[in-house]
């Protein structure tokens, strides 16, 4: 499997191929230190959100959570998993769980629960339905637990800009749900239409902190 | 396994085969406890005739029981409360808000004793049974245990994935059980924070943990919808009780250790009430099964061994005696 090169790998390769040469008083360590300080691809960690009471381990590795005939707006969520240096994290484990269209969680089985693995570019994706409003919560949401070797585990939640709670202005109204402490977790929704009907597309990128 | 736990298990197993159906009692309406402002939540001190009501005018009202006389009114301002607890002797009350600020007051004087800033808002605040320790569980972070009198740090527990959602001290104060986001029940030394045992048999996050009266075992329940009895020394499952139709959000053992109350959660809508069941500890047979007409605002075992549940009323709380 081909791995994307890290910034340090690129610098080594440049040095090996002559694209990078060093003055007598400079070392590769100096170059690496400069490179780290520049952090052109640095990303802020994804804001944390609490895990909630309904996490269930051992969810199946399925990318399509919809069953035939399930009610609700079809939803496609895609994204990539990075570290704070902007490097994609292959093999990151993304566990998701959500309520159904009526706002109910499945406690007895694994409906609308999945455990996904990021590919070599850190990409993940799943098909689902727009979650309903769970009565004890303000906003529609999907729970995430993301883990990867060498990184701090992240629990967070994905919210939707189209949620009526936000009255079309998430930046102003996201605090209507006290659990949302960052508007970054409220993602725009792109509606698409195909022969199968209307579908909501959402991109949610995850940034983990290195340990 | 301790001798007490072995005896308990023997009784539970025996009862499953031979116990006659007990008489189910009904709750008794003991009347109105008048409070100066509508009550958001209410806690009873376990060893003293004292209660604290958190009221909608942003005050903690310290009440004597049974007369309901207001002893103190502590103004906590416009803070949005997420957790609060009253020590068993009623001497200390702790309150935590969404900003992660935890305040502890002396109820006798209403004086603020100290404040602590947590990295995240607390999901749980719990005093030890002797009132000497205060455990604070910031969501998604490590539990901190303080000297309840001074606020000085005593120890910090490990930091599980997802943090700690529920915790309980043993009655002897030596152990702390936590229900953690990674679905594990852990038992820690309360003085050092060291993990001494764990139970990994839950699939879902434990929502409530409580020690038996002899501190030898832990009762834990989760969205898995059953109660597991865990050996506090080894973490091994001693018994898994019958699956229920709803999860339990709270378990509490009576002061004499003879009864346990199980408070169910209506998982499809946690804002609505579900059944409260009082069981005999020795047989696990229900003694009372009650569906409150409205969501309780509080309750607990009182100093005289009663189990009271408070329902909000326009001018206070209606108290129902369940045991």
Interface residues (C-beta under 8 A of the other chain):
Chain A: X48 X50 X51 X52 X53 X54 X55 X56 X57 X58 X103 X104 X105 X107 X108 X135 X136 X145 X147 X153 X155 X178
Chain B: X80 X98 X120 X123 X139 X140 X161 X162 X163 X165 X181 X182 X183 X203 X204 X205 X207 X223 X224 X225 X247 X267 X268 X269 X270 X271 X272
